[in-house]
Amino acid sequence: MRLLGIDVGGTGIKGAPVDVVAGELASERYRVLTPQPSVPNAVAEAVAEVARRFDWKGPIGCTFPAVVKAGVALTAANVDESWIGTNGQTLFQRSTGCPVLLLNDADAAGIAEMRFGAGQGEDGAVILLTFGTGIGSAVFYRGVLLPNTEFGHLRFRGRDAEDRCSDAARQRANLNWEQWADLVSAYLARLEVLFSPDLFIIGGGISKRNDRFMPLLKARARVVPAQLLNDAGIVGAAVAAETLLTQAPVEEPA
């Protein structure tokens, strides 16, 4: 079975049909730049462009870089502040003409990794962290997701952790891999004091370069790279959208 997964990020919006049984992209992904400013209507049109690329007519799972409850964005760390209070799920349904399930981007990546990737078979406490424009997080205990954790906004050395440790922060500060790994290791130590995880999974945009920094990270818990790399959000969004198959169809927008 194939469902469309779309991953909305602070810099890019990418998507592809996903084989939700195998946990693999069913075709090459399509990516567009996130509109600037990233106001709701502009982002909705970009999401619709991705759906049109595949001539998609069925359910869509879509990630968003915010706390999302019942389709509504409650935060806006890396997108325009006008998103706060916006029902992105309804907005994307109108722009695509398809049923849409909207969820936090890191939660989607975690769903994919727990089902198909580095978290398979893990029955303890697992924290997935995505390092990109910001830092996303997903927490699982005995395979069950605790949604919308947003550990990127945990205070770390006087600022939000993502202001110090994200990949964007690494590039802004021109840090080498050793310097960045030291910062991330200190951040992991902070999370260990608070949550005592059994496993950290490191994903996000930087995951495709995990050979450069993974051997440098230090933690009491095991630390492993995400296996689905930067496709995890797309795959997890499509998997989450399976719930739409049992719901009534969405009417075409007027």
Secondary structure, 3 states (H helix, E strand, C coil): CEEEEEEECCCEEEEEEEECCCCEECCCCEEEECCCCCCHHHHHHHHHHHHHHCCCCCCEEEEECCCEECCEECCCCCCCHHHCCCEHHHHHHHHHCCCEEEEEHHHHHHHHHHHHCCCCCCCCEEEEEEECCCEEEEEEECCEEECCCCHHHCEECCEEHHHHHCHHHHHHCCCCHHHHHHHHHHHHHHHHHHHCCCEEEEECHHHHHHHHHHHHCCCCCEEEECCCHHHHHHHHHHHHHHHHHHCCCCCCCC
